[in-house]
Amino acid sequence: MERKVKVVQYGAGKMSVYTMRYVYEKGAEIVGAIDINPDIIGKDIGEIMGCENKGIKVESIENAEKVLKDTKPDIVIVTTMSLIKDVEDALMLCAKLGINAITTCEEAFYPQNSNPGITTKIDELAKQTGATITGSGYQDIYWGQLISSIAGSTHKITKIKGSSSYNVEDYGIALAKAHGAGLTLEEFDKQVASLDRISDEERQEVINKGEYLPSYMWNVNGWLCAKLGLTVESQTQKTVPQTYKDDIESSTLGMTVKAGTATGMSAVVTTTTKEGITLETQCIGKVYSPEDFDKNEWTIEGEPNTTLIINRPSTVELTCASVVNRIPDVINARAGYVPTEEMGELNYRTKSLNEYVK
């Protein structure tokens, strides 16, 4: 591509501070920005990024279609919510207009196994208009590509175990609430944990209705199985509240999370496959205490056993860098809803993004 890649930022909150800066620093440009928050609408994106004005003001979500039609971006970065149903309108709008989109929505990493209805709807429309829609972020490398790469150096695998922790304070109120942060244990059991105490048949019915609430690892396991060529036989999820002995202030929730109430949750997803390989993965998202820190640990059991541990990863920055580095892959990919496991290795971009666009 001879010119700069043109990007619209959809969601101008915490994550966009990094995605927008990274877009500029990778030789692309922001041509529009959209948000729902009245405190942000009308601001120049430079103010949000903490730099000089860029001449691009944040527009209301009500004007999203007009912004996209007027600016004609090559791709839209959606950094809003964590569930595919919550970003459906944004992704469907992009698909309708034939505009590529990449989102940090965690379920969007592999929504085929948690909300096939919405995924199929987006896929069919995107194929008609020539758009590519996908989800990426921290999980693209740290829960996906790193593990599949280690698998490639393993003779025989019997089990893949994974665990990742993150501070819900870093990602905004929607994510914090999705993890049950601030709920009493009774509320957590009713609103979160009870959804997993159902049979496989009942769960599939909920999934088919588009009403399932997957943890992040639910979609990660689907991505890994697709990447490794594994056939899923069964998949279950169990959520457990996390607590702390003292009160913790949450700026994201705007409240004090009382001692003994839920600071967040741990979710364990177990997947069995026809090939005899079991995946047992856990994500721990909570309002951090002073002793907590982000940690990513994966073990592949078999011949040989291999363990990978990453302490204190800069999860937010890694998420945003992954999204921006994926932009050429998305533009180059086939039309439809395309998970990144189909796009090949996520690479560092030494040159401007447009130089990687075919």
C-alpha positions in Angstrom: 0.0 0.0 0.0 1.5 3.3 -1.1 -0.3 5.6 1.5 -0.6 5.4 5.2 -3.1 2.9 6.7 -6.2 4.8 7.9 -7.7 3.8 11.2 -10.9 4.7 13.1 -10.7 4.3 16.9 -14.1 2.9 18.2 -14.0 3.4 22.0 -11.8 6.2 23.3 -11.2 5.0 26.9 -8.2 3.5 28.7 -7.0 1.1 25.9 -7.2 3.7 23.2 -4.5 5.8 24.8 -2.1 3.1 23.7 -3.7 1.8 20.5 -3.9 5.3 19.0 -0.3 6.2 19.9 0.9 2.9 18.6 -1.0 3.5 15.3 0.8 6.8 14.8 4.2 5.4 15.8 3.8 2.5 13.3 3.4 5.0 10.5 -0.4 4.9 10.2 -3.0 7.5 11.0 -6.2 8.0 13.0 -8.9 9.5 10.8 -11.8 9.3 13.3 -12.7 8.4 16.8 -16.0 7.3 18.4 -17.3 6.9 21.9 -20.4 6.8 24.1 -19.1 8.7 27.1 -20.3 12.4 27.1 -17.2 13.4 29.1 -15.0 12.3 26.1 -17.2 13.3 23.1 -15.8 16.5 21.5 -12.3 16.1 22.9 -9.4 16.0 20.5 -7.8 12.6 20.5 -4.4 14.2 21.3 -5.8 15.2 24.7 -6.8 11.6 25.4 -3.4 10.4 24.3 -1.6 13.1 26.4 0.1 14.8 23.4 -0.5 17.7 21.0 -3.9 18.0 19.3 -4.3 15.8 16.2 -7.2 17.6 14.7 -9.5 14.6 15.2 -12.4 15.0 17.7 -14.2 12.1 19.3 -17.7 11.7 17.8 -20.8 10.4 19.5 -21.7 6.7 18.8 -24.9 8.0 17.3 -22.7 9.4 14.4 -20.7 6.2 14.0 -22.0 5.3 10.6 -21.5 8.8 9.3 -17.9 8.9 10.6 -17.1 5.6 8.9 -18.7 6.6 5.6 -16.9 10.0 5.6 -13.5 8.8 6.7 -13.4 5.5 4.7 -10.9 3.8 7.0 -8.9 0.7 6.1 -9.7 -0.7 9.5 -11.6 0.0 12.8 -10.1 -0.8 16.2 -12.9 -1.6 18.6 -11.8 -1.3 22.3 -15.1 -1.3 24.3 -16.6 -4.4 25.9 -15.6 -8.0 26.6 -18.6 -9.9 25.2 -19.3 -10.4 21.5 -23.0 -9.4 22.0 -21.8 -6.0 23.4 -19.6 -5.3 20.4 -22.1 -6.8 17.9 -23.5 -3.4 16.7 -20.0 -2.0 16.1 -18.8 -5.1 14.2 -22.0 -5.4 12.2 -21.7 -1.8 11.2 -18.2 -2.4 9.9 -19.3 -5.6 8.1 -22.3 -3.7 6.6 -20.0 -1.0 5.2 -17.3 -3.4 4.1 -14.7 -2.1 6.5 -12.2 -4.3 8.3 -12.3 -4.4 12.1 -10.2 -5.8 14.9 -11.4 -5.8 18.5 -9.9 -6.3 22.0 -13.2 -8.0 23.0 -12.0 -11.1 24.7 -14.8 -13.3 23.5 -14.2 -12.2 20.0 -10.9 -14.1 20.0 -12.8 -17.3 19.1 -16.6 -16.6 19.5 -17.5 -19.6 17.4 -17.7 -21.8 20.5 -19.6 -19.4 22.7 -21.9 -17.4 20.5 -22.2 -19.0 17.1 -25.3 -17.1 16.2 -23.7 -13.6 16.3 -20.5 -14.9 14.8 -22.3 -16.5 11.9 -24.3 -13.3 11.3 -21.2 -11.1 11.2 -19.4 -13.7 9.1 -22.1 -13.9 6.5 -22.4 -10.1 6.1 -18.7 -9.5 6.1 -18.2 -12.1 3.3 -20.8 -10.2 1.2 -19.1 -6.9 1.6 -15.5 -8.0 1.6 -14.7 -7.1 5.2 -12.5 -9.0 7.6 -13.6 -9.1 11.3 -11.4 -10.5 14.1 -10.4 -10.4 17.7 -6.9 -10.0 19.1 -4.9 -8.7 22.0 -2.9 -10.2 24.9 -4.3 -13.6 24.3 -3.1 -13.7 20.7 0.5 -14.3 21.9 0.4 -15.1 25.6 -2.5 -17.6 25.5 -2.2 -18.6 21.9 0.9 -18.3 19.8 3.4 -19.0 22.5 1.6 -22.2 23.5 1.2 -23.5 19.9 4.9 -22.7 19.3 6.0 -24.8 22.4 3.6 -27.5 21.2 5.6 -27.5 17.9 8.7 -28.5 19.8 7.0 -31.3 21.7 7.0 -35.0 20.6 3.8 -36.0 22.5 1.3 -34.0 24.4 -1.1 -35.4 27.0 -2.2 -32.2 28.7 -2.0 -28.4 28.3 -2.3 -26.4 31.5 -2.5 -22.6 31.6 -3.1 -19.9 34.2 -3.2 -16.1 33.7 -4.0 -13.3 36.2 -4.8 -9.7 35.5 -6.0 -6.6 37.4 -9.5 -5.7 36.3 -8.7 -2.1 37.3 -6.7 -1.8 34.1 -9.6 -2.5 31.7 -12.6 -0.5 32.7 -15.9 -1.0 34.5 -17.5 -3.4 32.0 -14.8 -6.0 32.4 -14.7 -5.5 36.2 -18.4 -6.2 36.5 -18.2 -9.2 34.2 -15.8 -10.7 36.7 -18.2 -10.2 39.6 -16.0 -7.6 41.3 -17.8 -5.9 44.1 -20.5 -8.5 44.5 -21.3 -10.3 47.8 -20.6 -14.0 47.7 -24.3 -14.7 47.5 -24.7 -12.3 44.6 -21.7 -13.9 42.9 -23.1 -17.3 43.3 -26.5 -16.3 41.8 -25.3 -14.0 39.0 -22.0 -15.7 37.9 -21.3 -19.2 39.4 -24.8 -20.6 39.0 -24.5 -20.2 35.2 -22.0 -23.1 35.2 -24.0 -25.6 37.2 -25.9 -26.9 34.2 -25.6 -30.0 32.1 -23.7 -30.1 28.8 -27.1 -30.2 26.9 -28.4 -27.2 28.8 -25.1 -25.3 28.3 -25.3 -25.9 24.5 -28.8 -24.7 24.5 -27.7 -21.5 26.2 -24.8 -21.1 23.8 -27.1 -21.6 20.8 -29.4 -18.8 22.2 -26.5 -16.5 22.5 -26.9 -16.2 26.3 -23.8 -17.9 27.5 -21.3 -16.0 29.7 -17.8 -17.5 28.8 -14.7 -16.8 30.7 -11.7 -15.8 28.6 -10.3 -19.3 28.6 -13.4 -20.7 27.0 -12.6 -19.0 23.8 -8.8 -19.5 24.2 -9.3 -23.3 24.4 -11.3 -23.1 21.2 -8.6 -21.1 19.5 -5.9 -23.5 20.7 -7.8 -26.6 19.6 -8.4 -25.1 16.1 -4.7 -24.0 15.9 -3.5 -27.5 16.9 -6.0 -29.4 14.8 -7.7 -30.9 17.9 -11.3 -32.2 17.9 -13.3 -31.0 20.9 -15.4 -33.7 22.6 -16.4 -31.7 25.7 -15.8 -28.4 27.4 -16.9 -27.3 30.9 -16.3 -24.2 33.0 -16.3 -23.5 36.7 -16.1 -20.0 38.2 -15.0 -19.3 41.8 -15.1 -15.9 43.6 -11.8 -14.3 44.7 -11.7 -12.5 48.0 -9.3 -10.5 50.2 -8.9 -10.1 53.9 -9.0 -6.3 53.8 -11.1 -3.6 52.1 -9.7 -2.6 48.7 -10.5 0.6 46.9 -11.5 0.3 43.3 -11.3 3.4 41.2 -12.8 1.6 38.2 -15.9 0.5 40.1 -16.0 3.7 42.1 -16.4 1.8 45.4 -14.7 0.1 48.3 -14.7 -3.7 47.8 -15.3 -4.9 51.3 -13.2 -7.6 52.9 -14.7 -11.0 52.2 -16.7 -9.9 49.2 -15.8 -10.8 45.6 -12.8 -8.9 44.2 -13.2 -10.8 41.0 -13.2 -14.4 39.9 -11.2 -17.5 38.9 -12.6 -19.4 36.0 -11.3 -22.9 35.1 -12.1 -24.3 31.6 -11.5 -28.0 30.9 -11.6 -29.3 27.4 -11.3 -32.9 26.3 -10.4 -33.9 22.7 -10.8 -36.8 20.5 -7.0 -36.9 20.1 -6.6 -37.6 23.9 -5.2 -34.2 24.8 -6.8 -32.4 27.7 -6.7 -28.6 28.1 -7.1 -27.2 31.6 -6.9 -23.4 31.6 -7.6 -20.8 34.3 -7.9 -17.0 34.2 -7.9 -15.0 37.4 -9.3 -11.5 37.1 -9.8 -9.4 40.1 -9.2 -6.0 41.8 -5.6 -6.4 43.0 -4.4 -6.3 46.5 -1.0 -4.8 47.2 0.6 -8.2 47.0 -0.9 -9.2 43.6 0.7 -8.9 40.2 0.1 -10.2 36.7 1.4 -13.7 36.0 1.1 -16.0 33.0 2.0 -19.7 33.4 1.7 -22.5 30.9 2.8 -26.1 31.1 2.7 -28.7 28.3 2.8 -32.2 29.7 4.1 -35.1 27.6 7.4 -35.8 26.1 9.1 -33.6 27.2 7.3 -31.5 29.9 7.8 -27.8 29.4 6.7 -24.8 31.6 6.7 -21.2 30.6 6.3 -18.5 33.3 6.0 -14.7 32.6 5.8 -12.5 35.7 4.5 -9.0 35.6 3.8 -8.7 31.9 2.5 -5.2 30.9 -0.8 -6.7 29.9 -2.5 -3.5 28.7 0.4 -2.4 26.5 1.0 -5.9 25.2 -2.7 -6.1 24.3 -2.6 -2.9 22.3 0.6 -3.6 20.6 -0.7 -7.0 19.5 -3.8 -5.4 18.0 -1.8 -2.8 16.1 0.8 -5.3 14.8 -2.1 -7.5 13.6 -3.6 -4.7 11.4 -1.8 -5.7 8.1 -2.8 -9.4 8.7 -6.4 -8.4 9.0 -6.4 -6.2 5.9 -4.7 -9.0 4.0 -7.0 -11.8 5.2 -10.0 -13.4 3.5 -13.4 -11.8 4.0 -15.6 -12.9 6.9 -15.2 -13.5 10.6 -11.6 -14.8 10.7 -10.0 -15.8 14.0 -6.3 -15.0 14.2 -5.3 -18.7 14.3 -5.9 -18.6 10.6 -3.7 -15.5 10.0 -0.4 -17.1 10.9 2.4 -15.8 13.2 1.9 -12.4 14.8 5.1 -10.4 13.9 6.8 -7.3 15.1 6.4 -4.5 12.6 9.8 -2.8 11.9 8.5 -0.7 9.0 5.3 1.3 8.6 2.1 -0.8 8.6 1.2 0.0 5.0 4.4 -1.7 3.8 3.0 -5.0 5.0 -0.3 -4.6 3.2 -0.5 -6.5 -0.1 
